[in-house]
Amino acid sequence: MSDIAGNAGNAGNAGNAGSGDEVVPGKRNPFWTGLVVVVIVVVALFLVKRISDNIIPDVPGVTLTDVHSIDDLRTRFNQDQGAPRLVLLVSPT
């Protein structure tokens, strides 16, 4: 008889067992977590853009040139004699 009374006490909770409406402490809603991450990334990109505009000024006459051959590199390198030069070698792999 105690089994019947014990199960009767849990009968009211049986309907709520899988409803998904319960608030579980420590469980985060993925929508709000994703929204917070997007907002943080957007704010960070905005701040980086503002800071870089102030730190790295536009220098007139400075360009990045794509060189297709060694002779082209040699000619452009020799044209800039007396000026600081930066040569970047980038591999596609």
PDB file of N, CA, C and O in Angstrom:
ATOM      1  N   MET A   1       0.805  -1.173   0.000  1.00  0.00           N
ATOM      2  CA  MET A   1       0.000   0.000   0.000  1.00  0.00           C
ATOM      3  C   MET A   1       0.861   1.255   0.000  1.00  0.00           C
ATOM      4  O   MET A   1       0.458   2.290  -0.529  1.00  0.00           O
ATOM      5  N   SER A   2       2.019   1.162   0.581  1.00  0.00           N
ATOM      6  CA  SER A   2       2.905   2.320   0.587  1.00  0.00           C
ATOM      7  C   SER A   2       3.430   2.598  -0.817  1.00  0.00           C
ATOM      8  O   SER A   2       3.744   3.743  -1.144  1.00  0.00           O
ATOM      9  N   ASP A   3       3.531   1.535  -1.674  1.00  0.00           N
ATOM     10  CA  ASP A   3       3.946   1.749  -3.056  1.00  0.00           C
ATOM     11  C   ASP A   3       2.933   2.599  -3.812  1.00  0.00           C
ATOM     12  O   ASP A   3       3.311   3.482  -4.583  1.00  0.00           O
ATOM     13  N   ILE A   4       1.660   2.339  -3.595  1.00  0.00           N
ATOM     14  CA  ILE A   4       0.629   3.100  -4.281  1.00  0.00           C
ATOM     15  C   ILE A   4       0.672   4.554  -3.821  1.00  0.00           C
ATOM     16  O   ILE A   4       0.555   5.461  -4.644  1.00  0.00           O
ATOM     17  N   ALA A   5       0.833   4.784  -2.551  1.00  0.00           N
ATOM     18  CA  ALA A   5       0.869   6.149  -2.024  1.00  0.00           C
ATOM     19  C   ALA A   5       2.125   6.867  -2.499  1.00  0.00           C
ATOM     20  O   ALA A   5       2.087   8.063  -2.788  1.00  0.00           O
ATOM     21  N   GLY A   6       3.252   6.133  -2.582  1.00  0.00           N
ATOM     22  CA  GLY A   6       4.491   6.744  -3.033  1.00  0.00           C
ATOM     23  C   GLY A   6       4.420   7.165  -4.492  1.00  0.00           C
ATOM     24  O   GLY A   6       4.922   8.231  -4.848  1.00  0.00           O
ATOM     25  N   ASN A   7       3.812   6.357  -5.337  1.00  0.00           N
ATOM     26  CA  ASN A   7       3.667   6.693  -6.751  1.00  0.00           C
ATOM     27  C   ASN A   7       2.631   7.784  -6.964  1.00  0.00           C
ATOM     28  O   ASN A   7       2.740   8.574  -7.902  1.00  0.00           O
ATOM     29  N   ALA A   8       1.632   7.830  -6.103  1.00  0.00           N
ATOM     30  CA  ALA A   8       0.604   8.845  -6.230  1.00  0.00           C
ATOM     31  C   ALA A   8       1.186  10.223  -5.973  1.00  0.00           C
ATOM     32  O   ALA A   8       0.747  11.204  -6.574  1.00  0.00           O
ATOM     33  N   GLY A   9       2.162  10.308  -5.094  1.00  0.00           N
ATOM     34  CA  GLY A   9       2.792  11.591  -4.808  1.00  0.00           C
ATOM     35  C   GLY A   9       3.591  12.115  -5.985  1.00  0.00           C
ATOM     36  O   GLY A   9       3.728  13.331  -6.122  1.00  0.00           O
ATOM     37  N   ASN A  10       4.121  11.266  -6.832  1.00  0.00           N
ATOM     38  CA  ASN A  10       4.903  11.677  -7.999  1.00  0.00           C
ATOM     39  C   ASN A  10       4.046  11.843  -9.250  1.00  0.00           C
ATOM     40  O   ASN A  10       4.549  12.289 -10.281  1.00  0.00           O
ATOM     41  N   ALA A  11       2.785  11.499  -9.181  1.00  0.00           N
ATOM     42  CA  ALA A  11       1.927  11.563 -10.354  1.00  0.00           C
ATOM     43  C   ALA A  11       1.762  12.997 -10.841  1.00  0.00           C
ATOM     44  O   ALA A  11       1.621  13.211 -12.045  1.00  0.00           O
ATOM     45  N   GLY A  12       1.774  13.966  -9.969  1.00  0.00           N
ATOM     46  CA  GLY A  12       1.637  15.356 -10.360  1.00  0.00           C
ATOM     47  C   GLY A  12       2.842  15.859 -11.132  1.00  0.00           C
ATOM     48  O   GLY A  12       2.700  16.767 -11.952  1.00  0.00           O
ATOM     49  N   ASN A  13       4.016  15.306 -10.901  1.00  0.00           N
ATOM     50  CA  ASN A  13       5.238  15.725 -11.586  1.00  0.00           C
ATOM     51  C   ASN A  13       5.452  14.997 -12.910  1.00  0.00           C
ATOM     52  O   ASN A  13       6.308  15.392 -13.702  1.00  0.00           O
ATOM     53  N   ALA A  14       4.693  13.950 -13.153  1.00  0.00           N
ATOM     54  CA  ALA A  14       4.897  13.146 -14.353  1.00  0.00           C
ATOM     55  C   ALA A  14       4.581  13.944 -15.611  1.00  0.00           C
ATOM     56  O   ALA A  14       5.222  13.722 -16.639  1.00  0.00           O
ATOM     57  N   GLY A  15       3.633  14.851 -15.574  1.00  0.00           N
ATOM     58  CA  GLY A  15       3.279  15.644 -16.738  1.00  0.00           C
ATOM     59  C   GLY A  15       4.333  16.676 -17.090  1.00  0.00           C
ATOM     60  O   GLY A  15       4.409  17.096 -18.245  1.00  0.00           O
ATOM     61  N   ASN A  16       5.148  17.099 -16.135  1.00  0.00           N
ATOM     62  CA  ASN A  16       6.173  18.113 -16.368  1.00  0.00           C
ATOM     63  C   ASN A  16       7.534  17.519 -16.693  1.00  0.00           C
ATOM     64  O   ASN A  16       8.486  18.267 -16.918  1.00  0.00           O
ATOM     65  N   ALA A  17       7.653  16.226 -16.725  1.00  0.00           N
ATOM     66  CA  ALA A  17       8.957  15.587 -16.853  1.00  0.00           C
ATOM     67  C   ALA A  17       9.679  15.959 -18.143  1.00  0.00           C
ATOM     68  O   ALA A  17      10.893  16.156 -18.105  1.00  0.00           O
ATOM     69  N   GLY A  18       9.011  16.063 -19.261  1.00  0.00           N
ATOM     70  CA  GLY A  18       9.690  16.331 -20.518  1.00  0.00           C
ATOM     71  C   GLY A  18       9.233  17.611 -21.194  1.00  0.00           C
ATOM     72  O   GLY A  18       9.420  17.762 -22.401  1.00  0.00           O
ATOM     73  N   SER A  19       8.650  18.521 -20.464  1.00  0.00           N
ATOM     74  CA  SER A  19       8.073  19.706 -21.105  1.00  0.00           C
ATOM     75  C   SER A  19       9.131  20.674 -21.609  1.00  0.00           C
ATOM     76  O   SER A  19       8.859  21.428 -22.543  1.00  0.00           O
ATOM     77  N   GLY A  20      10.332  20.684 -21.025  1.00  0.00           N
ATOM     78  CA  GLY A  20      11.391  21.569 -21.487  1.00  0.00           C
ATOM     79  C   GLY A  20      11.256  22.993 -20.986  1.00  0.00           C
ATOM     80  O   GLY A  20      12.065  23.848 -21.346  1.00  0.00           O
ATOM     81  N   ASP A  21      10.256  23.270 -20.167  1.00  0.00           N
ATOM     82  CA  ASP A  21      10.040  24.616 -19.643  1.00  0.00           C
ATOM     83  C   ASP A  21      10.733  24.842 -18.313  1.00  0.00           C
ATOM     84  O   ASP A  21      10.687  25.948 -17.775  1.00  0.00           O
ATOM     85  N   GLU A  22      11.369  23.826 -17.778  1.00  0.00           N
ATOM     86  CA  GLU A  22      12.001  23.971 -16.480  1.00  0.00           C
ATOM     87  C   GLU A  22      13.222  24.878 -16.587  1.00  0.00           C
ATOM     88  O   GLU A  22      13.900  24.900 -17.615  1.00  0.00           O
ATOM     89  N   VAL A  23      13.492  25.609 -15.542  1.00  0.00           N
ATOM     90  CA  VAL A  23      14.690  26.440 -15.462  1.00  0.00           C
ATOM     91  C   VAL A  23      15.747  25.624 -14.743  1.00  0.00           C
ATOM     92  O   VAL A  23      15.595  25.269 -13.574  1.00  0.00           O
ATOM     93  N   VAL A  24      16.815  25.336 -15.459  1.00  0.00           N
ATOM     94  CA  VAL A  24      17.895  24.534 -14.891  1.00  0.00           C
ATOM     95  C   VAL A  24      19.037  25.469 -14.539  1.00  0.00           C
ATOM     96  O   VAL A  24      19.577  26.137 -15.421  1.00  0.00           O
ATOM     97  N   PRO A  25      19.416  25.531 -13.271  1.00  0.00           N
ATOM     98  CA  PRO A  25      20.530  26.415 -12.896  1.00  0.00           C
ATOM     99  C   PRO A  25      21.811  26.025 -13.626  1.00  0.00           C
ATOM    100  O   PRO A  25      22.148  24.844 -13.703  1.00  0.00           O
ATOM    101  N   GLY A  26      22.526  27.017 -14.164  1.00  0.00           N
ATOM    102  CA  GLY A  26      23.783  26.760 -14.852  1.00  0.00           C
ATOM    103  C   GLY A  26      23.636  26.475 -16.331  1.00  0.00           C
ATOM    104  O   GLY A  26      24.637  26.446 -17.046  1.00  0.00           O
ATOM    105  N   LYS A  27      22.406  26.261 -16.823  1.00  0.00           N
ATOM    106  CA  LYS A  27      22.196  26.001 -18.242  1.00  0.00           C
ATOM    107  C   LYS A  27      21.961  27.331 -18.951  1.00  0.00           C
ATOM    108  O   LYS A  27      21.110  28.116 -18.534  1.00  0.00           O
ATOM    109  N   ARG A  28      22.714  27.585 -20.025  1.00  0.00           N
ATOM    110  CA  ARG A  28      22.608  28.844 -20.756  1.00  0.00           C
ATOM    111  C   ARG A  28      21.798  28.648 -22.036  1.00  0.00           C
ATOM    112  O   ARG A  28      21.837  27.590 -22.665  1.00  0.00           O
ATOM    113  N   ASN A  29      21.080  29.675 -22.392  1.00  0.00           N
ATOM    114  CA  ASN A  29      20.321  29.673 -23.633  1.00  0.00           C
ATOM    115  C   ASN A  29      21.293  29.938 -24.783  1.00  0.00           C
ATOM    116  O   ASN A  29      21.974  30.963 -24.756  1.00  0.00           O
ATOM    117  N   PRO A  30      21.391  29.071 -25.785  1.00  0.00           N
ATOM    118  CA  PRO A  30      22.362  29.258 -26.869  1.00  0.00           C
ATOM    119  C   PRO A  30      22.112  30.525 -27.687  1.00  0.00           C
ATOM    120  O   PRO A  30      23.060  31.091 -28.230  1.00  0.00           O
ATOM    121  N   PHE A  31      20.866  30.984 -27.788  1.00  0.00           N
ATOM    122  CA  PHE A  31      20.580  32.214 -28.521  1.00  0.00           C
ATOM    123  C   PHE A  31      21.269  33.397 -27.867  1.00  0.00           C
ATOM    124  O   PHE A  31      21.933  34.178 -28.548  1.00  0.00           O
ATOM    125  N   TRP A  32      21.123  33.540 -26.569  1.00  0.00           N
ATOM    126  CA  TRP A  32      21.716  34.689 -25.864  1.00  0.00           C
ATOM    127  C   TRP A  32      23.234  34.590 -25.842  1.00  0.00           C
ATOM    128  O   TRP A  32      23.922  35.606 -25.943  1.00  0.00           O
ATOM    129  N   THR A  33      23.756  33.393 -25.712  1.00  0.00           N
ATOM    130  CA  THR A  33      25.207  33.209 -25.737  1.00  0.00           C
ATOM    131  C   THR A  33      25.765  33.619 -27.098  1.00  0.00           C
ATOM    132  O   THR A  33      26.776  34.318 -27.167  1.00  0.00           O
ATOM    133  N   GLY A  34      25.114  33.190 -28.178  1.00  0.00           N
ATOM    134  CA  GLY A  34      25.550  33.558 -29.523  1.00  0.00           C
ATOM    135  C   GLY A  34      25.435  35.054 -29.765  1.00  0.00           C
ATOM    136  O   GLY A  34      26.314  35.657 -30.379  1.00  0.00           O
ATOM    137  N   LEU A  35      24.349  35.656 -29.281  1.00  0.00           N
ATOM    138  CA  LEU A  35      24.162  37.098 -29.438  1.00  0.00           C
ATOM    139  C   LEU A  35      25.252  37.878 -28.717  1.00  0.00           C
ATOM    140  O   LEU A  35      25.779  38.851 -29.257  1.00  0.00           O
ATOM    141  N   VAL A  36      25.591  37.465 -27.516  1.00  0.00           N
ATOM    142  CA  VAL A  36      26.655  38.136 -26.759  1.00  0.00           C
ATOM    143  C   VAL A  36      27.983  38.006 -27.485  1.00  0.00           C
ATOM    144  O   VAL A  36      28.743  38.973 -27.542  1.00  0.00           O
ATOM    145  N   VAL A  37      28.286  36.842 -28.040  1.00  0.00           N
ATOM    146  CA  VAL A  37      29.541  36.635 -28.774  1.00  0.00           C
ATOM    147  C   VAL A  37      29.586  37.538 -30.009  1.00  0.00           C
ATOM    148  O   VAL A  37      30.618  38.152 -30.279  1.00  0.00           O
ATOM    149  N   VAL A  38      28.499  37.628 -30.755  1.00  0.00           N
ATOM    150  CA  VAL A  38      28.459  38.479 -31.945  1.00  0.00           C
ATOM    151  C   VAL A  38      28.662  39.943 -31.567  1.00  0.00           C
ATOM    152  O   VAL A  38      29.414  40.652 -32.235  1.00  0.00           O
ATOM    153  N   VAL A  39      28.006  40.402 -30.510  1.00  0.00           N
ATOM    154  CA  VAL A  39      28.154  41.789 -30.076  1.00  0.00           C
ATOM    155  C   VAL A  39      29.595  42.070 -29.659  1.00  0.00           C
ATOM    156  O   VAL A  39      30.134  43.124 -29.998  1.00  0.00           O
ATOM    157  N   ILE A  40      30.221  41.162 -28.939  1.00  0.00           N
ATOM    158  CA  ILE A  40      31.610  41.349 -28.508  1.00  0.00           C
ATOM    159  C   ILE A  40      32.538  41.421 -29.712  1.00  0.00           C
ATOM    160  O   ILE A  40      33.436  42.262 -29.745  1.00  0.00           O
ATOM    161  N   VAL A  41      32.339  40.552 -30.704  1.00  0.00           N
ATOM    162  CA  VAL A  41      33.188  40.558 -31.897  1.00  0.00           C
ATOM    163  C   VAL A  41      33.018  41.856 -32.680  1.00  0.00           C
ATOM    164  O   VAL A  41      34.004  42.432 -33.139  1.00  0.00           O
ATOM    165  N   VAL A  42      31.785  42.321 -32.838  1.00  0.00           N
ATOM    166  CA  VAL A  42      31.544  43.560 -33.576  1.00  0.00           C
ATOM    167  C   VAL A  42      32.185  44.749 -32.868  1.00  0.00           C
ATOM    168  O   VAL A  42      32.816  45.587 -33.513  1.00  0.00           O
ATOM    169  N   VAL A  43      32.032  44.828 -31.560  1.00  0.00           N
ATOM    170  CA  VAL A  43      32.637  45.923 -30.794  1.00  0.00           C
ATOM    171  C   VAL A  43      34.160  45.847 -30.886  1.00  0.00           C
ATOM    172  O   VAL A  43      34.815  46.878 -31.038  1.00  0.00           O
ATOM    173  N   ALA A  44      34.731  44.658 -30.797  1.00  0.00           N
ATOM    174  CA  ALA A  44      36.182  44.502 -30.886  1.00  0.00           C
ATOM    175  C   ALA A  44      36.698  44.942 -32.252  1.00  0.00           C
ATOM    176  O   ALA A  44      37.715  45.631 -32.335  1.00  0.00           O
ATOM    177  N   LEU A  45      36.012  44.554 -33.319  1.00  0.00           N
ATOM    178  CA  LEU A  45      36.437  44.964 -34.665  1.00  0.00           C
ATOM    179  C   LEU A  45      36.336  46.475 -34.836  1.00  0.00           C
ATOM    180  O   LEU A  45      37.207  47.083 -35.460  1.00  0.00           O
ATOM    181  N   PHE A  46      35.300  47.083 -34.299  1.00  0.00           N
ATOM    182  CA  PHE A  46      35.143  48.533 -34.365  1.00  0.00           C
ATOM    183  C   PHE A  46      36.289  49.232 -33.633  1.00  0.00           C
ATOM    184  O   PHE A  46      36.858  50.200 -34.137  1.00  0.00           O
ATOM    185  N   LEU A  47      36.621  48.737 -32.452  1.00  0.00           N
ATOM    186  CA  LEU A  47      37.710  49.353 -31.678  1.00  0.00           C
ATOM    187  C   LEU A  47      39.060  49.178 -32.360  1.00  0.00           C
ATOM    188  O   LEU A  47      39.869  50.105 -32.368  1.00  0.00           O
ATOM    189  N   VAL A  48      39.314  48.014 -32.928  1.00  0.00           N
ATOM    190  CA  VAL A  48      40.578  47.780 -33.635  1.00  0.00           C
ATOM    191  C   VAL A  48      40.691  48.718 -34.831  1.00  0.00           C
ATOM    192  O   VAL A  48      41.764  49.264 -35.089  1.00  0.00           O
ATOM    193  N   LYS A  49      39.608  48.910 -35.557  1.00  0.00           N
ATOM    194  CA  LYS A  49      39.611  49.813 -36.717  1.00  0.00           C
ATOM    195  C   LYS A  49      39.911  51.253 -36.285  1.00  0.00           C
ATOM    196  O   LYS A  49      40.715  51.936 -36.919  1.00  0.00           O
ATOM    197  N   ARG A  50      39.275  51.708 -35.222  1.00  0.00           N
ATOM    198  CA  ARG A  50      39.511  53.078 -34.738  1.00  0.00           C
ATOM    199  C   ARG A  50      40.943  53.257 -34.245  1.00  0.00           C
ATOM    200  O   ARG A  50      41.575  54.277 -34.520  1.00  0.00           O
ATOM    201  N   ILE A  51      41.453  52.266 -33.519  1.00  0.00           N
ATOM    202  CA  ILE A  51      42.816  52.365 -32.991  1.00  0.00           C
ATOM    203  C   ILE A  51      43.827  52.318 -34.122  1.00  0.00           C
ATOM    204  O   ILE A  51      44.796  53.078 -34.114  1.00  0.00           O
ATOM    205  N   SER A  52      43.619  51.432 -35.104  1.00  0.00           N
ATOM    206  CA  SER A  52      44.586  51.320 -36.199  1.00  0.00           C
ATOM    207  C   SER A  52      44.591  52.572 -37.069  1.00  0.00           C
ATOM    208  O   SER A  52      45.635  52.931 -37.613  1.00  0.00           O
ATOM    209  N   ASP A  53      43.455  53.242 -37.212  1.00  0.00           N
ATOM    210  CA  ASP A  53      43.423  54.489 -37.973  1.00  0.00           C
ATOM    211  C   ASP A  53      44.268  55.566 -37.300  1.00  0.00           C
ATOM    212  O   ASP A  53      44.859  56.403 -37.981  1.00  0.00           O
ATOM    213  N   ASN A  54      44.328  55.554 -35.990  1.00  0.00           N
ATOM    214  CA  ASN A  54      45.100  56.550 -35.257  1.00  0.00           C
ATOM    215  C   ASN A  54      46.586  56.204 -35.184  1.00  0.00           C
ATOM    216  O   ASN A  54      47.425  57.103 -35.138  1.00  0.00           O
ATOM    217  N   ILE A  55      46.915  54.926 -35.171  1.00  0.00           N
ATOM    218  CA  ILE A  55      48.316  54.499 -35.012  1.00  0.00           C
ATOM    219  C   ILE A  55      49.035  54.442 -36.355  1.00  0.00           C
ATOM    220  O   ILE A  55      50.178  54.886 -36.459  1.00  0.00           O
ATOM    221  N   ILE A  56      48.387  53.908 -37.377  1.00  0.00           N
ATOM    222  CA  ILE A  56      49.020  53.710 -38.675  1.00  0.00           C
ATOM    223  C   ILE A  56      48.508  54.779 -39.637  1.00  0.00           C
ATOM    224  O   ILE A  56      47.436  54.619 -40.221  1.00  0.00           O
ATOM    225  N   PRO A  57      49.248  55.850 -39.806  1.00  0.00           N
ATOM    226  CA  PRO A  57      48.778  56.894 -40.713  1.00  0.00           C
ATOM    227  C   PRO A  57      48.966  56.482 -42.170  1.00  0.00           C
ATOM    228  O   PRO A  57      49.788  55.620 -42.481  1.00  0.00           O
ATOM    229  N   ASP A  58      48.204  57.100 -43.049  1.00  0.00           N
ATOM    230  CA  ASP A  58      48.382  56.873 -44.480  1.00  0.00           C
ATOM    231  C   ASP A  58      49.641  57.599 -44.933  1.00  0.00           C
ATOM    232  O   ASP A  58      49.794  58.799 -44.702  1.00  0.00           O
ATOM    233  N   VAL A  59      50.543  56.861 -45.583  1.00  0.00           N
ATOM    234  CA  VAL A  59      51.786  57.448 -46.069  1.00  0.00           C
ATOM    235  C   VAL A  59      51.679  57.563 -47.585  1.00  0.00           C
ATOM    236  O   VAL A  59      51.591  56.548 -48.277  1.00  0.00           O
ATOM    237  N   PRO A  60      51.684  58.788 -48.108  1.00  0.00           N
ATOM    238  CA  PRO A  60      51.572  58.929 -49.564  1.00  0.00           C
ATOM    239  C   PRO A  60      52.815  58.412 -50.269  1.00  0.00           C
ATOM    240  O   PRO A  60      53.931  58.602 -49.786  1.00  0.00           O
ATOM    241  N   GLY A  61      52.629  57.763 -51.404  1.00  0.00           N
ATOM    242  CA  GLY A  61      53.750  57.273 -52.193  1.00  0.00           C
ATOM    243  C   GLY A  61      54.224  55.881 -51.825  1.00  0.00           C
ATOM    244  O   GLY A  61      55.099  55.339 -52.500  1.00  0.00           O
ATOM    245  N   VAL A  62      53.676  55.286 -50.780  1.00  0.00           N
ATOM    246  CA  VAL A  62      54.081  53.941 -50.383  1.00  0.00           C
ATOM    247  C   VAL A  62      53.066  52.960 -50.953  1.00  0.00           C
ATOM    248  O   VAL A  62      51.868  53.065 -50.689  1.00  0.00           O
ATOM    249  N   THR A  63      53.558  52.008 -51.737  1.00  0.00           N
ATOM    250  CA  THR A  63      52.678  51.021 -52.359  1.00  0.00           C
ATOM    251  C   THR A  63      53.247  49.618 -52.200  1.00  0.00           C
ATOM    252  O   THR A  63      54.441  49.440 -51.959  1.00  0.00           O
ATOM    253  N   LEU A  64      52.397  48.655 -52.334  1.00  0.00           N
ATOM    254  CA  LEU A  64      52.796  47.250 -52.342  1.00  0.00           C
ATOM    255  C   LEU A  64      52.735  46.782 -53.786  1.00  0.00           C
ATOM    256  O   LEU A  64      51.688  46.873 -54.427  1.00  0.00           O
ATOM    257  N   THR A  65      53.855  46.282 -54.302  1.00  0.00           N
ATOM    258  CA  THR A  65      53.955  45.913 -55.709  1.00  0.00           C
ATOM    259  C   THR A  65      54.078  44.402 -55.843  1.00  0.00           C
ATOM    260  O   THR A  65      54.870  43.770 -55.144  1.00  0.00           O
ATOM    261  N   ASP A  66      53.292  43.835 -56.741  1.00  0.00           N
ATOM    262  CA  ASP A  66      53.379  42.405 -57.045  1.00  0.00           C
ATOM    263  C   ASP A  66      54.422  42.222 -58.146  1.00  0.00           C
ATOM    264  O   ASP A  66      54.260  42.739 -59.252  1.00  0.00           O
ATOM    265  N   VAL A  67      55.491  41.485 -57.844  1.00  0.00           N
ATOM    266  CA  VAL A  67      56.593  41.284 -58.783  1.00  0.00           C
ATOM    267  C   VAL A  67      56.450  39.899 -59.402  1.00  0.00           C
ATOM    268  O   VAL A  67      56.218  38.918 -58.696  1.00  0.00           O
ATOM    269  N   HIS A  68      56.590  39.823 -60.736  1.00  0.00           N
ATOM    270  CA  HIS A  68      56.369  38.562 -61.434  1.00  0.00           C
ATOM    271  C   HIS A  68      57.651  37.841 -61.844  1.00  0.00           C
ATOM    272  O   HIS A  68      57.609  36.657 -62.179  1.00  0.00           O
ATOM    273  N   SER A  69      58.785  38.534 -61.823  1.00  0.00           N
ATOM    274  CA  SER A  69      60.027  37.868 -62.221  1.00  0.00           C
ATOM    275  C   SER A  69      61.188  38.456 -61.421  1.00  0.00           C
ATOM    276  O   SER A  69      61.063  39.511 -60.800  1.00  0.00           O
ATOM    277  N   ILE A  70      62.299  37.764 -61.449  1.00  0.00           N
ATOM    278  CA  ILE A  70      63.503  38.223 -60.752  1.00  0.00           C
ATOM    279  C   ILE A  70      64.010  39.524 -61.373  1.00  0.00           C
ATOM    280  O   ILE A  70      64.447  40.416 -60.647  1.00  0.00           O
ATOM    281  N   ASP A  71      63.960  39.649 -62.702  1.00  0.00           N
ATOM    282  CA  ASP A  71      64.415  40.879 -63.363  1.00  0.00           C
ATOM    283  C   ASP A  71      63.554  42.075 -62.951  1.00  0.00           C
ATOM    284  O   ASP A  71      64.068  43.176 -62.754  1.00  0.00           O
ATOM    285  N   ASP A  72      62.251  41.855 -62.821  1.00  0.00           N
ATOM    286  CA  ASP A  72      61.351  42.909 -62.373  1.00  0.00           C
ATOM    287  C   ASP A  72      61.701  43.326 -60.940  1.00  0.00           C
ATOM    288  O   ASP A  72      61.708  44.517 -60.629  1.00  0.00           O
ATOM    289  N   LEU A  73      61.987  42.369 -60.079  1.00  0.00           N
ATOM    290  CA  LEU A  73      62.398  42.665 -58.707  1.00  0.00           C
ATOM    291  C   LEU A  73      63.701  43.459 -58.691  1.00  0.00           C
ATOM    292  O   LEU A  73      63.807  44.456 -57.978  1.00  0.00           O
ATOM    293  N   ARG A  74      64.682  43.033 -59.459  1.00  0.00           N
ATOM    294  CA  ARG A  74      65.976  43.705 -59.499  1.00  0.00           C
ATOM    295  C   ARG A  74      65.821  45.163 -59.966  1.00  0.00           C
ATOM    296  O   ARG A  74      66.412  46.072 -59.384  1.00  0.00           O
ATOM    297  N   THR A  75      65.019  45.373 -61.022  1.00  0.00           N
ATOM    298  CA  THR A  75      64.809  46.727 -61.558  1.00  0.00           C
ATOM    299  C   THR A  75      64.144  47.623 -60.520  1.00  0.00           C
ATOM    300  O   THR A  75      64.594  48.748 -60.302  1.00  0.00           O
ATOM    301  N   ARG A  76      63.084  47.145 -59.879  1.00  0.00           N
ATOM    302  CA  ARG A  76      62.379  47.951 -58.887  1.00  0.00           C
ATOM    303  C   ARG A  76      63.248  48.177 -57.651  1.00  0.00           C
ATOM    304  O   ARG A  76      63.194  49.249 -57.049  1.00  0.00           O
ATOM    305  N   PHE A  77      64.035  47.194 -57.270  1.00  0.00           N
ATOM    306  CA  PHE A  77      64.911  47.338 -56.110  1.00  0.00           C
ATOM    307  C   PHE A  77      65.976  48.408 -56.376  1.00  0.00           C
ATOM    308  O   PHE A  77      66.248  49.239 -55.509  1.00  0.00           O
ATOM    309  N   ASN A  78      66.568  48.389 -57.553  1.00  0.00           N
ATOM    310  CA  ASN A  78      67.608  49.359 -57.886  1.00  0.00           C
ATOM    311  C   ASN A  78      67.047  50.772 -58.077  1.00  0.00           C
ATOM    312  O   ASN A  78      67.771  51.744 -57.866  1.00  0.00           O
ATOM    313  N   GLN A  79      65.788  50.908 -58.466  1.00  0.00           N
ATOM    314  CA  GLN A  79      65.173  52.228 -58.622  1.00  0.00           C
ATOM    315  C   GLN A  79      65.051  52.962 -57.288  1.00  0.00           C
ATOM    316  O   GLN A  79      65.095  54.192 -57.252  1.00  0.00           O
ATOM    317  N   ASP A  80      64.903  52.239 -56.226  1.00  0.00           N
ATOM    318  CA  ASP A  80      64.694  52.840 -54.906  1.00  0.00           C
ATOM    319  C   ASP A  80      65.985  52.956 -54.110  1.00  0.00           C
ATOM    320  O   ASP A  80      65.957  52.861 -52.883  1.00  0.00           O
ATOM    321  N   GLN A  81      67.099  53.156 -54.771  1.00  0.00           N
ATOM    322  CA  GLN A  81      68.389  53.259 -54.092  1.00  0.00           C
ATOM    323  C   GLN A  81      68.367  54.449 -53.137  1.00  0.00           C
ATOM    324  O   GLN A  81      67.958  55.550 -53.505  1.00  0.00           O
ATOM    325  N   GLY A  82      68.810  54.211 -51.914  1.00  0.00           N
ATOM    326  CA  GLY A  82      68.850  55.254 -50.897  1.00  0.00           C
ATOM    327  C   GLY A  82      67.600  55.317 -50.028  1.00  0.00           C
ATOM    328  O   GLY A  82      67.585  56.025 -49.021  1.00  0.00           O
ATOM    329  N   ALA A  83      66.559  54.592 -50.400  1.00  0.00           N
ATOM    330  CA  ALA A  83      65.316  54.568 -49.616  1.00  0.00           C
ATOM    331  C   ALA A  83      65.195  53.214 -48.918  1.00  0.00           C
ATOM    332  O   ALA A  83      65.689  52.208 -49.426  1.00  0.00           O
ATOM    333  N   PRO A  84      64.541  53.186 -47.758  1.00  0.00           N
ATOM    334  CA  PRO A  84      64.317  51.886 -47.092  1.00  0.00           C
ATOM    335  C   PRO A  84      63.420  50.998 -47.949  1.00  0.00           C
ATOM    336  O   PRO A  84      62.422  51.462 -48.502  1.00  0.00           O
ATOM    337  N   ARG A  85      63.780  49.719 -48.057  1.00  0.00           N
ATOM    338  CA  ARG A  85      63.008  48.777 -48.869  1.00  0.00           C
ATOM    339  C   ARG A  85      62.659  47.555 -48.039  1.00  0.00           C
ATOM    340  O   ARG A  85      63.426  47.122 -47.179  1.00  0.00           O
ATOM    341  N   LEU A  86      61.513  47.025 -48.311  1.00  0.00           N
ATOM    342  CA  LEU A  86      61.053  45.815 -47.633  1.00  0.00           C
ATOM    343  C   LEU A  86      60.651  44.816 -48.704  1.00  0.00           C
ATOM    344  O   LEU A  86      59.799  45.104 -49.544  1.00  0.00           O
ATOM    345  N   VAL A  87      61.265  43.646 -48.671  1.00  0.00           N
ATOM    346  CA  VAL A  87      60.961  42.593 -49.631  1.00  0.00           C
ATOM    347  C   VAL A  87      60.260  41.473 -48.884  1.00  0.00           C
ATOM    348  O   VAL A  87      60.812  40.920 -47.932  1.00  0.00           O
ATOM    349  N   LEU A  88      59.049  41.133 -49.306  1.00  0.00           N
ATOM    350  CA  LEU A  88      58.283  40.043 -48.688  1.00  0.00           C
ATOM    351  C   LEU A  88      58.243  38.872 -49.647  1.00  0.00           C
ATOM    352  O   LEU A  88      57.835  39.020 -50.799  1.00  0.00           O
ATOM    353  N   LEU A  89      58.663  37.718 -49.180  1.00  0.00           N
ATOM    354  CA  LEU A  89      58.571  36.497 -49.969  1.00  0.00           C
ATOM    355  C   LEU A  89      57.494  35.641 -49.342  1.00  0.00           C
ATOM    356  O   LEU A  89      57.639  35.176 -48.211  1.00  0.00           O
ATOM    357  N   VAL A  90      56.414  35.433 -50.072  1.00  0.00           N
ATOM    358  CA  VAL A  90      55.263  34.701 -49.537  1.00  0.00           C
ATOM    359  C   VAL A  90      55.039  33.453 -50.385  1.00  0.00           C
ATOM    360  O   VAL A  90      54.931  33.534 -51.608  1.00  0.00           O
ATOM    361  N   SER A  91      54.973  32.316 -49.733  1.00  0.00           N
ATOM    362  CA  SER A  91      54.745  31.047 -50.423  1.00  0.00           C
ATOM    363  C   SER A  91      53.270  30.700 -50.362  1.00  0.00           C
ATOM    364  O   SER A  91      52.645  30.904 -49.321  1.00  0.00           O
ATOM    365  N   PRO A  92      52.689  30.182 -51.435  1.00  0.00           N
ATOM    366  CA  PRO A  92      51.251  29.828 -51.411  1.00  0.00           C
ATOM    367  C   PRO A  92      50.957  28.576 -50.601  1.00  0.00           C
ATOM    368  O   PRO A  92      49.789  28.261 -50.371  1.00  0.00           O
ATOM    369  N   THR A  93      51.976  27.856 -50.162  1.00  0.00           N
ATOM    370  CA  THR A  93      51.722  26.642 -49.398  1.00  0.00           C
ATOM    371  C   THR A  93      52.158  26.784 -47.974  1.00  0.00           C
ATOM    372  O   THR A  93      52.015  25.847 -47.188  1.00  0.00           O
TER     373      THR A  93
END
